[in-house]
């Protein structure tokens, strides 16, 4: 029996001379392995349909917890704008590795939905750094390290919030402030907005470069301190960003 499964190819591995195995991040079944017989052959129509980051409906002879067999693919979105930009490829590589690693720790369907929503928005031309930071923040609760963004992390006060600190893990009010880094007031507000915004509602985002940099610094520091995730794709992306500056 053939099963129709929505998903995106996150990696591919050669198998023999003409076939390959693809790992597909799916909405319903998590990350599954699929055998693609003959897909490396120049004459195979599956050749172009089984490339990394192909997003579509996969028609497979599905075997739970085993290698499934691919019959056909219907493309939903080719993400051509992303695939034609080396920097955006760097972003999608990182977001793919991040989302799949978080899913392995907390197999929730919402992770897939957040991931796909961000890819669609990046492909539409919205600032990839901002969208990456939004996804990074939204994935934190699945790792059990969500942020406290309603009150001071030290005393619980909801007023006179002065800054936000990655080492402490949240807001700091004027009374509790010691020598933490002071950030732009917009940075404090926007991190909270990033954390709660509906990704699908985003149509355009314009943020001062300095504020965007402060937000990215905070998130990078928080991830380094609390997540235990060390992803090669993140280092590659950071190297690309340095080159593009």
N, C-alpha and C positions, 0 to 999 in steps of 0.2 A: 504493500500500500504506500502510495506517495503522499508525503506530508509537505505542506507549504509553510515555510518558516521565514519570518522577517529577520534580517541581520546584516552585518557588515564584516567583511573579511579583514582580520587583524594580522594574519601572517600566512605564509604558504611555504611548503617544504617539498622539494622534488621527490618523486617516488618512481624508481626505475627510469627507463629512457623516455617515456611519453606521458607519464601520469604525475599527479601531485596530490598532496594532502593540504587542505586549507582548514584553518581554525576560524570559525565564525562566531562573533559575539551576537547572540540572538536575544530577542525580547522574551521569548517563552521558555527557552531551555538553557540559558546561560551561554557559556563558551563550549561549542561542540566541534568535533573533528569530522571532516567530510572528505572521502576519497573521490577524486575527480579523474576518472579513467580517460586516458588519451588527451587530457587538457593541455599538455605541452606541445602537442602536434600542431604544425603550422596549418593544417587543414581543419582542425577541430574548431567548431563555433564556440566551444567552452573556453578556448584559450583567452579571448578578450573578456570573458565574463567571470573569470576566476582570478583576477589580479587583486593585489592588496588594496584595501579601501573600497572595493566594490560593495555598494549598498543596494540591497534589493530583496526580492523574494526568492528563496532557494527551494527548489522542488527536489526532495531527497527521499530515498528509502531510509527512513529514520530508525536508528537503533540507539536506545537510551544507554548512556555510559559506554558505548562502543563506537567504532568508526562507521558513520553513515555513508551512503553512496549517492553522489549527485546525479540528478537527471537533467535539470535545466535551471536557468536563472532568469528572472525578470528584473531589469534594472529599475530602481526607484529614483536614484539620483547618482550621477557620475562624479559629482563634486569636481567638475572640470576647473573651476577657478582656483581651487586648492591645489590640484595636481599640476597646474601650470606655473606655480610659484614656489620656489625652493624654500622660502621662509615659511610659507603656510604648510608645506609638507613637514617641516620641522615641528610646527605646532601640532599637526594632526598625529604625527608619530608619538609625541609626548602625551597628548590627551588620550590616545588609544592605549598606551602602556599604563598610564595612570588609572584610567577607568577600569581596565581589565584586572589590574592588581587589586584595586579596591573591591571589585565584584568578587574576587576569589576569597576575600576576607569577610564580605557581607553580601551574599548573593540575593540582592533585591532588584526587582524589575525597574525601579525608579532610576537606578544608576544608568541603565541602558537608555532610558528616555532622556535623561539629562545630557548624556554624551551625544546622542544623535541630534538633539535640539541645538547644542553648541556648534556641531559641525555644520549644520544647515545655516546658522547665522554667520559663521565665519565665511562660508562659501558665498553668502549674499553680499559680502563686503564690509561687514561690521568689524570694528577693531579687534583683532585676534588676541591681543594681550589682555584686554578687558574681559573678553569672553572666557579666556583661559583662567583668569583669576576668579571669575564668578563660579566656574565649574569646580575649581580647587576648593573654594570655600564651601560649596554645596556638598562636596564629598566628605568633608570632615566628620559630620555626624555618623556616617557609615563606618568610620574608623574609631568611633567612640571618643572623639576629641573635639566635639563641637564647641564653638565659641560662646562666651557669655557677652551678649551685645545689648543688654537692657539696663545694666547697672555697673557700678564700679566693682571690679573683680576682688578688691581688697575689703571694702566695707559694705557693699551692697547699695550704696547711694545711687539714686537715679538722676541726680542733679549735679550741675557743675562738673560735668565730664571734661577733662582737660586733654587727654591723649589716649593712645592705645599702644600696648606693648606686647610684642610677640613672646618674649621670655616669660612674662607673667601670665599671658594668655587672655588678655581682654582690656576693657576700659579701666582708666585710672582717673579718679576725681581730683580736684584741686587739693582737698584735705589730705589725700593719701599719696600725693605726688612726692617722689624723692629726687632721683636724678635720671629718670627714664627719658628716652628720646622724645622730644616734643614734635608732633606732626601737625600738618595743616588741619584746621578744623574740618575742612571738606573731606579730608582723608578719613577722619573719624566717622563722619556721616555716610560716606560712600561705601565703606567696608560693610556697614550694616545693611545698606541698600543692596549691595552685591549678594549678601548672605540670604536675603529674603525675596529678591525679585523673581518674577516668573520669566524664565528665559524666553518663552514663546511670545511674550508681550514686548520684547525689545525690538525697536525698529531703527533707532539711531542713538549713538552714544558719543558725546563729545566731552572729554575730560582733559583738564590741563595736564601737560606732560609731567610736570613735577609731582602732581598729586597721584597720577597713574604710577609713577616710579615709586612713590612712598608706599602705595598699596601693594605693589608687586614685591617690594622689599619685605614688608610685614609678612606677607603670605609665604614667601620663600623661607624666611627665618622660622616661622611657625612650623612649617613642614619639616625643616631640618631638625628642629628641637623635639617635636612630638610624634611624628608619624612613623619614623623608622623606615621610610621609603627612600631608597637611593636608586634612581632610575637613570640609565645611560642616556635615554632620549632627552632627559632634562638638561644634561650637560651639553649634548649636541645642540639643543635649541639655544642655550645660553651662548654657545660659541657662534652660532649663526647670527644672533642678535648683536653680538659685538662686531662682527664683520659688517653688518648692515648699518651700523651707526655712522 
